[in-house]
Amino acid sequence: MQTAIRIVVLVALLLYRNVIGFAPITHSKHYGVANEQHQTTRVHAIDFKQRVGRVGSEVQSMFSDVESSLSSLSNETISIVGSLHIDDARNSLERSLLSSQSTMQGESAIIVDEMNAADDGSWSYATFAREYPNANNLAIASVKTAFADLVAQVGISHTPISDIDWARTSLFFAFGFFYMGGFQYWYQVNVFKRMFDLDKFTSQCWSDKLKDKDGLISLGAQTLLDMSVSTLVYLPTFYMFQAAVFSGSSDPTIWLSQTFDNLHDNFSKDELDLIRIWGPADLICFSVPLYLRLPTRHAVSFLYITYFSFLRM
């Protein structure tokens, strides 16, 4: 601050010297006139010095007021910003506490349900399906396929219950367990997730799906891939299981021979049925949300297996 005042004083002195005419006194022939001019200049210099002193005091006072105002403003700003940060921190903490409370309540409810189930000695299917999805799908696929064969025997062929061919039902149970519950679940869930963006398309409404060009291309690719797998894997696997159960031989070469014979004799009809049944069904199965994909496929599969059992057994 003092440095600023000195600068102001020096600037004022320079202005006075250049504008008013304050300059060194040179020797004059008329000493009295020079002396009078010297005295007058001295009076002006003293008066100017006093004025500069008063201006310096006023400037110093002004700078002091400005510093005080800036200090007050800074304190208020810091107070306001601090208050805002405190409010944000308080709101964030409240949200975190509410979220934690909700999560703890949900987990507590699950724990309480599991404890109640354990105390009651009861078995919960929902808990089993959540904890063991693969085992749950194996159970559904195998039981569904075996039950479809029973419907074909009793409901369509009108076979008396006492005459049910349990070897045939066992064939469908094994086929459902290994192919549908194992292989089909693996490639339609794990492989498809790696190859296609399933969530984006299936989570849209139907009007948006029809406008999603990339999603429709992906839907067609999934359908084509599934139809190819059904042709190249599904049909040969079924006829292989059929030969293993009904050929009466434990020789795998005989199973392979019968498998190729059945494929040769039945391929045209089987492939036509696959296209007209699973073509439209796949377009629906691969369009619905993911949590509905397997239930939808199991429903269509039940009808198809019932028909296929009646046709080929």
Salt bridges, closest charged atoms under 4 A:
ASP47 OD2 - ARG51 NE 3.13
ASP87 OD1 - ARG90 NH1 2.83
GLU114 OE2 - ARG130 NH2 3.86
ASP149 OD1 - ARG168 NE 2.58
ASP226 OD2 - ARG297 NH2 2.87
ASP265 OD1 - HIS264 ND1 3.40
ASP270 OD1 - ARG312 NH2 3.01
ASP273 OD2 - LYS269 NZ 2.85
ASP273 OD1 - ARG276 NH2 2.88
ASP282 OD1 - ARG297 NH1 2.74
